[in-house]
Amino acid sequence: MQKTLSIACAALFLGLTSCSKSFDLDTPLFDKTETQTAASVAYIKTGEFDLAKSISPLQVTHNASTVTEFTAQERYVYLSKPVDQDVTVTVALATTEASIASFTSSLSTNPGYKVAPEGYAKLSTTTVTIPKGQTKSSSAITISVGDKYAEISAADAATEYYVIPVQVSAVSGPSSVGVSQDYGTYFIPVRKSYQNVSFYTHDPQGTALTPAVINYAVSSELAWGSFAYDKKYLYDGDPSDGWYASTSDSAPWVTGILASGTKKFNYIHFKGTDDSMKTFSEVEIFTTQDGTTWTSQGVLPTSYFNKEGSVVVRFLSPIEAKGIKIAAVTPSGISGYFGIGELTFYAEN
């Protein structure tokens, strides 16, 4: 029995030893690509134990008057193997579309990322030192908003996607050190959401647009036997009835498009929405200049619509457009329906 126990303990010890050899905190957390042109390569990664060369998009918001700033990011430069001399690494912000090609090609869907232009971001330093015998720079690089960030971000009243590529551009030290082919550029994506809509607690202002000048369309209509909750109930003057999307409609929407020309839209008045939008947690409001291409004006929670029988939405900056689209986004997981009792668009002109 004692012999059997000794053999079992020995086997367990060997198993643990074997595991400890393969469980190396540096594996696979450094760039070990065998196709490198140098014995040790410099690269940037997300963190000490995170080899990722990009992060989830940083979120910023652009409303009518301000743009929020993205959170400053602190990163270190690493060597895949220590060397016997200090290594000086030069980093830079790339500004060509080619520099983000490997990032965009890795996405399952690309919402429209473009490289951050010059001045959008800045580096706290362009050189760091990795001391001899070490694999991590002695100081970090901070990536923060640049001198032209606000100007660039506010230039277009729309949701935008930028990528900040931080490149290891050069190394100085032993000839055995080079730049990583796969991890030599680190990517910081930024999503700017445009928020030009908000709730308004007073009556809408301007001219109410009648069905004679604006055409309504919907994604689907809920049928109940021979009865359909169709779009005509959106403008029949009675908020007690309304339009409801089909329960099979996973992305319901309503549009109002002018029969001709454009107008400066400033308010939207919803009636009969109490408990009518429970199946989705948000609605996104778009405008169009041509009736085909839509530009987001912002996202609003449905929780307020569901609590109120009358809701006014205001465009913080009234916008000249041909039409408006209200789209349900972000399913809530709650059973029920998505509908609107009465919907009226307002314009300044």
Kinemage of the C-alpha trace (Angstrom):
@kinemage 1
@onewidth
@group {chain A} dominant
@subgroup {mainchain}
@vectorlist {calphas} color= white
{ca met a 1} P 0.000 0.000 0.000
{ca gln a 2} L 2.818 2.377 0.942
{ca lys a 3} L 4.617 1.555 -2.316
{ca thr a 4} L 1.465 2.267 -4.339
{ca leu a 5} L 1.014 5.589 -2.531
{ca ser a 6} L 4.641 6.542 -3.200
{ca ile a 7} L 4.256 5.794 -6.908
{ca ala a 8} L 1.063 7.862 -7.020
{ca cys a 9} L 2.742 10.798 -5.278
{ca ala a 10} L 5.711 10.591 -7.631
{ca ala a 11} L 3.379 10.603 -10.636
{ca leu a 12} L 1.529 13.593 -9.243
{ca phe a 13} L 4.798 15.466 -8.629
{ca leu a 14} L 5.998 14.764 -12.172
{ca gly a 15} L 2.646 15.906 -13.539
{ca leu a 16} L 2.820 19.168 -11.593
{ca thr a 17} L 6.419 19.690 -12.670
{ca ser a 18} L 5.468 19.116 -16.265
{ca cys a 19} L 2.590 21.598 -15.960
{ca ser a 20} L 4.811 24.215 -14.354
{ca lys a 21} L 7.261 24.007 -17.223
{ca ser a 22} L 4.579 24.571 -19.837
{ca phe a 23} L 2.779 27.249 -17.783
{ca asp a 24} L 5.162 30.134 -18.385
{ca leu a 25} L 3.761 33.617 -17.745
{ca asp a 26} L 5.775 34.848 -20.708
{ca thr a 27} L 4.099 32.331 -23.003
{ca pro a 28} L 2.368 33.235 -25.265
{ca leu a 29} L 2.458 36.818 -24.016
{ca phe a 30} L 5.325 37.969 -26.194
{ca asp a 31} L 5.836 37.995 -29.927
{ca lys a 32} L 7.542 34.687 -30.843
{ca thr a 33} L 6.884 34.706 -34.581
{ca glu a 34} L 9.587 32.633 -36.213
{ca thr a 35} L 9.620 34.724 -39.390
{ca gln a 36} L 11.129 37.737 -37.653
{ca thr a 37} L 14.299 39.203 -39.151
{ca ala a 38} L 15.964 39.787 -35.747
{ca ala a 39} L 16.704 37.647 -32.715
{ca ser a 40} L 14.749 40.033 -30.458
{ca val a 41} L 11.966 42.334 -31.640
{ca ala a 42} L 10.341 45.432 -30.175
{ca tyr a 43} L 6.558 45.599 -29.995
{ca ile a 44} L 3.575 47.106 -28.148
{ca lys a 45} L 0.828 45.135 -26.440
{ca thr a 46} L -2.228 45.925 -24.331
{ca gly a 47} L -0.845 44.849 -20.963
{ca glu a 48} L 1.647 42.786 -19.035
{ca phe a 49} L -0.337 39.603 -19.580
{ca asp a 50} L -2.340 40.629 -22.638
{ca leu a 51} L -0.697 40.222 -26.025
{ca ala a 52} L -3.591 41.880 -27.864
{ca lys a 53} L -2.493 44.600 -30.290
{ca ser a 54} L -5.766 46.524 -30.054
{ca ile a 55} L -8.544 47.223 -27.564
{ca ser a 56} L -12.318 47.563 -27.647
{ca pro a 57} L -13.367 50.897 -29.150
{ca leu a 58} L -13.134 53.909 -26.858
{ca gln a 59} L -16.470 55.744 -26.745
{ca val a 60} L -16.848 59.502 -27.186
{ca thr a 61} L -19.939 61.634 -27.780
{ca his a 62} L -20.514 64.632 -30.022
{ca asn a 63} L -23.561 66.740 -29.316
{ca ala a 64} L -24.595 70.102 -30.681
{ca ser a 65} L -21.887 72.062 -28.872
{ca thr a 66} L -19.254 69.746 -27.377
{ca val a 67} L -17.239 66.602 -27.966
{ca thr a 68} L -16.156 64.405 -25.077
{ca glu a 69} L -12.532 63.242 -24.997
{ca phe a 70} L -11.383 59.635 -25.142
{ca thr a 71} L -9.651 58.241 -22.061
{ca ala a 72} L -5.864 58.587 -22.256
{ca gln a 73} L -4.124 55.242 -22.812
{ca glu a 74} L -0.810 54.219 -21.239
{ca arg a 75} L 1.293 51.581 -23.003
{ca tyr a 76} L 4.798 50.151 -22.675
{ca val a 77} L 7.182 48.901 -25.353
{ca tyr a 78} L 8.499 45.358 -24.982
{ca leu a 79} L 11.282 43.126 -26.315
{ca ser a 80} L 10.600 39.503 -27.151
{ca lys a 81} L 13.980 38.596 -25.576
{ca pro a 82} L 16.322 40.554 -23.285
{ca val a 83} L 19.642 41.765 -24.714
{ca asp a 84} L 22.930 42.821 -23.112
{ca gln a 85} L 22.648 46.523 -23.997
{ca asp a 86} L 20.109 49.285 -23.501
{ca val a 87} L 17.690 49.590 -26.407
{ca thr a 88} L 16.196 52.936 -27.447
{ca val a 89} L 12.843 52.619 -29.189
{ca thr a 90} L 11.258 55.360 -31.307
{ca val a 91} L 7.470 55.407 -31.647
{ca ala a 92} L 5.195 57.508 -33.853
{ca leu a 93} L 1.562 57.967 -34.826
{ca ala a 94} L 0.899 56.746 -38.354
{ca thr a 95} L -1.581 58.731 -40.474
{ca thr a 96} L -1.982 56.667 -43.651
{ca glu a 97} L -4.919 54.396 -44.415
{ca ala a 98} L -2.445 51.617 -45.246
{ca ser a 99} L -1.251 51.656 -41.641
{ca ile a 100} L -4.628 50.385 -40.364
{ca ala a 101} L -5.197 47.766 -43.076
{ca ser a 102} L -4.310 44.838 -40.811
{ca phe a 103} L -6.741 46.142 -38.175
{ca thr a 104} L -9.717 46.628 -40.493
{ca ser a 105} L -9.105 43.314 -42.255
{ca ser a 106} L -9.362 41.505 -38.907
{ca leu a 107} L -12.904 42.803 -38.268
{ca ser a 108} L -15.913 40.623 -39.032
{ca thr a 109} L -17.706 43.816 -40.104
{ca asn a 110} L -16.164 47.239 -40.620
{ca pro a 111} L -18.516 50.098 -39.667
{ca gly a 112} L -16.302 52.579 -41.515
{ca tyr a 113} L -13.014 52.945 -39.638
{ca lys a 114} L -10.542 55.475 -40.992
{ca val a 115} L -7.113 56.444 -39.771
{ca ala a 116} L -7.019 59.263 -37.237
{ca pro a 117} L -5.636 62.347 -39.014
{ca glu a 118} L -2.657 64.327 -37.809
{ca gly a 119} L -3.458 66.244 -34.634
{ca tyr a 120} L -6.280 63.918 -33.542
{ca ala a 121} L -4.025 62.277 -30.931
{ca lys a 122} L -0.599 62.882 -29.434
{ca leu a 123} L 2.131 60.946 -27.639
{ca ser a 124} L 3.649 61.959 -24.322
{ca thr a 125} L 7.049 60.927 -25.679
{ca thr a 126} L 8.433 59.525 -28.906
{ca thr a 127} L 11.340 57.570 -27.383
{ca val a 128} L 11.598 55.072 -24.543
{ca thr a 129} L 14.442 52.931 -23.246
{ca ile a 130} L 14.393 49.226 -22.503
{ca pro a 131} L 17.283 48.617 -20.047
{ca lys a 132} L 19.754 45.833 -20.748
{ca gly a 133} L 18.614 42.483 -19.484
{ca gln a 134} L 14.981 43.685 -19.393
{ca thr a 135} L 12.032 43.168 -21.754
{ca lys a 136} L 9.924 46.205 -20.815
{ca ser a 137} L 10.552 49.907 -21.288
{ca ser a 138} L 11.423 51.830 -18.134
{ca ser a 139} L 8.659 54.360 -18.831
{ca ala a 140} L 5.281 54.303 -20.515
{ca ile a 141} L 3.924 56.151 -23.530
{ca thr a 142} L 0.654 58.004 -22.973
{ca ile a 143} L -1.663 58.416 -25.938
{ca ser a 144} L -4.140 61.261 -25.420
{ca val a 145} L -6.204 63.742 -27.427
{ca gly a 146} L -4.222 65.982 -29.757
{ca asp a 147} L -4.333 69.711 -30.420
{ca lys a 148} L -6.815 69.274 -33.297
{ca tyr a 149} L -8.985 66.611 -31.666
{ca ala a 150} L -11.982 68.878 -30.980
{ca glu a 151} L -11.829 70.486 -34.423
{ca ile a 152} L -11.636 67.128 -36.234
{ca ser a 153} L -14.308 65.480 -34.084
{ca ala a 154} L -16.800 68.325 -34.465
{ca ala a 155} L -16.312 68.753 -38.215
{ca asp a 156} L -18.972 66.209 -39.201
{ca ala a 157} L -22.340 65.905 -37.488
{ca ala a 158} L -22.409 62.124 -37.706
{ca thr a 159} L -21.254 58.947 -36.013
{ca glu a 160} L -17.621 58.293 -36.942
{ca tyr a 161} L -14.991 55.623 -36.386
{ca tyr a 162} L -11.262 56.398 -36.094
{ca val a 163} L -8.203 54.239 -35.461
{ca ile a 164} L -5.060 55.608 -33.815
{ca pro a 165} L -2.073 53.494 -34.999
{ca val a 166} L 0.935 53.687 -32.649
{ca gln a 167} L 3.989 52.386 -34.495
{ca val a 168} L 7.389 51.222 -33.365
{ca ser a 169} L 9.231 53.130 -36.068
{ca ala a 170} L 12.871 52.470 -35.140
{ca val a 171} L 15.158 50.789 -32.624
{ca ser a 172} L 18.679 51.753 -31.609
{ca gly a 173} L 20.992 49.302 -29.866
{ca pro a 174} L 22.427 45.875 -30.646
{ca ser a 175} L 22.177 44.709 -34.247
{ca ser a 176} L 20.263 41.661 -33.014
{ca val a 177} L 17.229 43.846 -32.189
{ca gly a 178} L 14.559 44.756 -34.731
{ca val a 179} L 10.880 45.726 -35.029
{ca ser a 180} L 8.162 43.091 -34.776
{ca gln a 181} L 6.506 42.348 -38.097
{ca asp a 182} L 3.164 41.459 -36.516
{ca tyr a 183} L 3.055 43.585 -33.371
{ca gly a 184} L 5.045 46.626 -34.430
{ca thr a 185} L 1.831 48.689 -34.668
{ca tyr a 186} L -0.697 49.014 -31.862
{ca phe a 187} L -4.269 50.066 -32.673
{ca ile a 188} L -6.579 52.228 -30.576
{ca pro a 189} L -10.076 52.428 -32.116
{ca val a 190} L -12.396 55.302 -31.186
{ca arg a 191} L -16.138 55.425 -31.855
{ca lys a 192} L -17.711 58.882 -31.902
{ca ser a 193} L -21.476 58.798 -31.482
{ca tyr a 194} L -23.318 61.898 -32.601
{ca gln a 195} L -26.062 62.986 -30.196
{ca asn a 196} L -28.236 65.726 -31.669
{ca val a 197} L -31.509 64.623 -30.060
{ca ser a 198} L -32.837 64.861 -26.524
{ca phe a 199} L -36.108 64.731 -24.628
{ca tyr a 200} L -37.956 68.043 -24.277
{ca thr a 201} L -40.466 68.670 -21.487
{ca his a 202} L -42.448 71.420 -23.225
{ca asp a 203} L -44.721 71.534 -26.249
{ca pro a 204} L -43.048 71.247 -29.659
{ca gln a 205} L -42.468 74.430 -31.614
{ca gly a 206} L -42.669 75.184 -35.316
{ca thr a 207} L -45.030 73.849 -37.950
{ca ala a 208} L -46.630 70.434 -37.616
{ca leu a 209} L -46.230 68.566 -40.906
{ca thr a 210} L -49.392 66.874 -42.159
{ca pro a 211} L -49.617 63.707 -44.282
{ca ala a 212} L -50.272 66.003 -47.226
{ca val a 213} L -46.605 67.077 -47.194
{ca ile a 214} L -44.845 64.117 -45.563
{ca asn a 215} L -45.226 60.453 -46.475
{ca tyr a 216} L -45.145 57.805 -43.751
{ca ala a 217} L -43.692 54.314 -44.202
{ca val a 218} L -43.151 51.448 -41.757
{ca ser a 219} L -41.076 48.271 -41.694
{ca ser a 220} L -44.028 45.974 -40.929
{ca glu a 221} L -47.553 45.932 -39.502
{ca leu a 222} L -48.985 43.733 -36.783
{ca ala a 223} L -52.025 41.771 -37.974
{ca trp a 224} L -54.665 40.481 -35.580
{ca gly a 225} L -57.069 38.347 -37.518
{ca ser a 226} L -58.458 40.545 -40.263
{ca phe a 227} L -57.363 43.726 -38.464
{ca ala a 228} L -53.967 45.359 -39.025
{ca tyr a 229} L -52.317 48.012 -36.888
{ca asp a 230} L -51.115 49.825 -39.976
{ca lys a 231} L -49.340 53.115 -40.542
{ca lys a 232} L -52.522 55.175 -40.992
{ca tyr a 233} L -52.975 55.116 -37.220
{ca leu a 234} L -49.791 57.162 -36.851
{ca tyr a 235} L -51.558 60.259 -38.193
{ca asp a 236} L -55.292 59.726 -37.636
{ca gly a 237} L -55.411 62.150 -34.704
{ca asp a 238} L -56.257 59.453 -32.149
{ca pro a 239} L -53.377 58.312 -29.907
{ca ser a 240} L -55.521 55.589 -28.330
{ca asp a 241} L -55.009 53.442 -31.426
{ca gly a 242} L -51.673 53.167 -33.144
{ca trp a 243} L -49.219 51.423 -35.413
{ca tyr a 244} L -47.501 48.285 -34.151
{ca ala a 245} L -44.687 46.372 -35.815
{ca ser a 246} L -45.086 42.672 -36.497
{ca thr a 247} L -43.824 40.513 -33.638
{ca ser a 248} L -41.482 38.828 -36.133
{ca asp a 249} L -39.898 42.167 -37.079
{ca ser a 250} L -36.449 42.201 -35.459
{ca ala a 251} L -35.634 45.768 -36.534
{ca pro a 252} L -38.816 47.861 -36.734
{ca trp a 253} L -38.734 51.396 -38.092
{ca val a 254} L -40.908 54.324 -39.123
{ca thr a 255} L -39.988 56.975 -41.684
{ca gly a 256} L -41.461 60.303 -42.643
{ca ile a 257} L -40.190 61.597 -46.000
{ca leu a 258} L -41.227 64.900 -47.545
{ca ala a 259} L -43.119 64.683 -50.807
{ca ser a 260} L -40.815 67.378 -52.181
{ca gly a 261} L -37.832 69.469 -51.118
{ca thr a 262} L -36.334 69.691 -47.649
{ca lys a 263} L -37.257 71.362 -44.378
{ca lys a 264} L -35.451 72.294 -41.182
{ca phe a 265} L -36.724 69.670 -38.746
{ca asn a 266} L -36.681 70.689 -35.082
{ca tyr a 267} L -39.099 68.471 -33.074
{ca ile a 268} L -40.853 65.089 -33.133
{ca his a 269} L -43.966 64.505 -31.059
{ca phe a 270} L -44.818 60.952 -29.962
{ca lys a 271} L -48.185 60.104 -28.397
{ca gly a 272} L -49.563 56.863 -27.028
{ca thr a 273} L -46.161 55.309 -26.372
{ca asp a 274} L -46.764 54.283 -22.742
{ca asp a 275} L -45.763 50.612 -22.490
{ca ser a 276} L -45.633 50.429 -26.301
{ca met a 277} L -41.872 50.080 -26.800
{ca lys a 278} L -41.028 47.400 -24.234
{ca thr a 279} L -39.407 44.965 -26.659
{ca phe a 280} L -36.516 47.338 -27.379
{ca ser a 281} L -34.384 49.365 -24.982
{ca glu a 282} L -33.362 52.143 -27.392
{ca val a 283} L -34.496 54.003 -30.488
{ca glu a 284} L -32.118 55.642 -32.935
{ca ile a 285} L -33.162 58.696 -34.929
{ca phe a 286} L -31.792 59.321 -38.419
{ca thr a 287} L -32.158 62.025 -41.046
{ca thr a 288} L -31.775 61.825 -44.805
{ca gln a 289} L -30.961 64.357 -47.480
{ca asp a 290} L -31.998 62.186 -50.412
{ca gly a 291} L -34.477 59.642 -49.023
{ca thr a 292} L -31.928 56.832 -49.345
{ca thr a 293} L -28.835 57.510 -47.218
{ca trp a 294} L -29.441 57.914 -43.494
{ca thr a 295} L -27.319 59.760 -40.912
{ca ser a 296} L -27.720 59.024 -37.212
{ca gln a 297} L -28.710 61.963 -35.019
{ca gly a 298} L -28.498 60.024 -31.777
{ca val a 299} L -29.924 57.287 -29.581
{ca leu a 300} L -32.574 57.615 -26.861
{ca pro a 301} L -33.740 55.095 -24.229
{ca thr a 302} L -37.255 53.705 -24.609
{ca ser a 303} L -37.755 53.678 -20.831
{ca tyr a 304} L -38.991 57.284 -20.941
{ca phe a 305} L -41.344 56.584 -23.853
{ca asn a 306} L -42.779 53.609 -21.989
{ca lys a 307} L -43.553 55.744 -18.930
{ca glu a 308} L -45.152 58.676 -20.730
{ca gly a 309} L -48.209 58.997 -22.941
{ca ser a 310} L -46.777 62.078 -24.690
{ca val a 311} L -43.079 62.554 -25.474
{ca val a 312} L -41.396 65.420 -27.329
{ca val a 313} L -37.957 64.867 -28.874
{ca arg a 314} L -35.935 67.932 -29.821
{ca phe a 315} L -33.123 68.299 -32.334
{ca leu a 316} L -30.459 70.192 -30.382
{ca ser a 317} L -29.404 71.736 -33.682
{ca pro a 318} L -32.359 71.810 -36.103
{ca ile a 319} L -31.361 70.014 -39.282
{ca glu a 320} L -32.261 70.618 -42.900
{ca ala a 321} L -33.373 67.278 -44.295
{ca lys a 322} L -35.779 65.472 -46.574
{ca gly a 323} L -36.964 63.025 -43.952
{ca ile a 324} L -36.624 61.322 -40.579
{ca lys a 325} L -36.339 57.693 -39.567
{ca ile a 326} L -37.066 56.262 -36.114
{ca ala a 327} L -35.527 52.803 -35.706
{ca ala a 328} L -35.794 50.419 -32.779
{ca val a 329} L -32.374 49.172 -31.699
{ca thr a 330} L -31.034 46.978 -28.899
{ca pro a 331} L -33.673 44.326 -28.089
{ca ser a 332} L -34.633 44.417 -24.409
{ca gly a 333} L -35.481 40.743 -24.013
{ca ile a 334} L -38.905 41.727 -22.649
{ca ser a 335} L -41.967 40.256 -24.311
{ca gly a 336} L -44.539 42.600 -25.781
{ca tyr a 337} L -44.794 44.903 -28.783
{ca phe a 338} L -43.159 47.887 -30.420
{ca gly a 339} L -45.515 50.626 -31.515
{ca ile a 340} L -46.408 54.326 -31.577
{ca gly a 341} L -49.878 55.768 -31.077
{ca glu a 342} L -49.435 59.060 -32.918
{ca leu a 343} L -46.364 60.564 -34.607
{ca thr a 344} L -45.986 64.177 -35.749
{ca phe a 345} L -42.926 65.799 -37.279
{ca tyr a 346} L -42.233 69.522 -36.849
{ca ala a 347} L -40.127 71.927 -38.875
{ca glu a 348} L -39.024 75.554 -38.559
{ca asn a 349} L -39.978 76.377 -42.170
